[in-house]
């Protein structure tokens, strides 16, 4: 399902203010398209994880991810959350799932790592 969202133009389908409440910190090697989609939706990239509202990461074993989760209690989402939120035209839910290291997709929770 995320592949379908990826095949569309990078920022063409992003509702203008979709990510306006998101301050993100990218951990690891995140596709540039993910960053472009977030910024097209008015998200702000921050330079330190403690300033973020969301951590975007692929690798749950990364020490920065562990710090964000354990010290700052921040939601950790995969890049697919960005693609799927764009495809749905709204931010997908994550809080209750993020606390358990899982991602909310299609009304259920799937493991992030």
C-alpha positions as CSV (number, residue, x, y, z in Angstrom):
1,X,0.0,0.0,0.0
2,X,2.8,2.4,0.7
3,X,4.3,1.7,-2.7
4,X,1.2,3.1,-4.3
5,X,1.6,6.4,-2.4
6,X,5.3,6.4,-3.4
7,X,4.5,6.2,-7.1
8,X,2.7,9.5,-7.1
9,X,4.5,12.8,-7.6
10,X,6.6,13.5,-4.5
11,X,4.6,16.4,-3.1
12,X,1.7,16.7,-5.6
13,X,-0.9,14.9,-3.4
14,X,0.0,16.4,0.0
15,X,-2.7,18.5,1.5
16,X,-1.1,21.8,2.2
17,X,-1.3,21.7,6.0
18,X,-1.3,17.9,6.5
19,X,1.8,17.9,8.7
20,X,1.6,21.5,10.1
21,X,1.7,20.3,13.7
22,X,4.6,17.9,13.1
23,X,8.2,18.8,14.1
24,X,10.2,15.8,12.9
25,X,13.7,14.5,13.5
26,X,14.9,11.9,11.0
27,X,17.1,9.1,12.3
28,X,19.3,7.1,9.9
29,X,19.0,7.0,6.1
30,X,15.5,8.3,5.3
31,X,14.5,8.7,1.7
32,X,14.6,12.3,0.5
33,X,11.0,11.8,-0.8
34,X,9.8,11.3,2.8
35,X,11.4,14.6,3.8
36,X,9.9,16.4,0.8
37,X,6.4,15.1,1.6
38,X,6.7,16.2,5.2
39,X,7.9,19.7,4.2
40,X,5.2,20.0,1.5
41,X,2.6,19.4,4.2
42,X,4.2,22.2,6.3
43,X,6.2,20.0,8.8
44,X,9.3,21.5,10.4
45,X,12.5,19.6,10.5
46,X,14.4,20.0,13.8
47,X,18.1,19.5,14.5
48,X,17.7,17.7,17.9
49,X,15.3,14.9,18.9
50,X,14.2,16.6,22.1
51,X,12.6,19.4,20.0
52,X,10.6,17.0,17.8
53,X,7.0,15.8,18.0
54,X,7.8,12.8,15.8
55,X,10.8,10.7,15.2
56,X,11.0,9.2,11.6
57,X,13.2,6.1,11.6
58,X,13.6,2.7,9.9
59,X,15.9,1.1,12.5
60,X,14.4,0.6,15.9
61,X,17.8,-0.4,17.3
62,X,19.4,2.9,16.6
63,X,20.5,4.6,19.9
64,X,18.9,7.9,18.9
65,X,15.6,6.0,18.5
66,X,16.0,4.4,21.9
67,X,16.7,7.8,23.5
68,X,13.7,9.5,21.9
69,X,11.4,6.7,23.1
70,X,12.8,6.1,26.6
71,X,13.9,9.6,27.6
72,X,11.6,11.9,25.7
73,X,8.6,9.6,25.2
74,X,8.3,10.6,21.6
75,X,6.3,8.7,19.0
76,X,8.6,6.7,16.6
77,X,7.1,6.3,13.1
78,X,8.4,4.7,10.0
79,X,8.6,6.5,6.7
80,X,5.6,4.5,5.6
81,X,3.5,6.4,8.1
82,X,4.2,9.6,6.0
83,X,3.3,7.9,2.7
84,X,0.1,6.4,4.1
85,X,-0.9,9.7,5.8
86,X,-0.5,11.4,2.5
87,X,-2.5,8.7,0.7
88,X,-5.3,9.0,3.3
89,X,-5.2,12.8,3.4
90,X,-5.0,12.9,7.1
91,X,-2.5,12.0,9.9
92,X,-2.9,8.4,10.7
93,X,-3.2,7.5,14.4
94,X,-0.1,6.4,16.3
95,X,0.0,7.4,20.0
96,X,-1.3,4.3,21.6
97,X,0.6,2.2,19.1
98,X,3.8,4.1,19.3
99,X,4.0,3.4,23.1
100,X,4.1,-0.3,22.3
101,X,6.6,0.0,19.4
102,X,4.0,-0.6,16.8
103,X,2.4,1.4,14.0
104,X,-1.3,2.0,13.4
105,X,-2.3,0.9,9.9
106,X,-5.7,0.0,8.6
107,X,-7.3,0.2,12.0
108,X,-4.9,-2.2,13.6
109,X,-1.4,-2.1,15.0
110,X,1.6,-3.6,13.2
111,X,5.1,-4.0,14.7
112,X,7.5,-1.1,13.7
113,X,10.6,-3.2,14.1
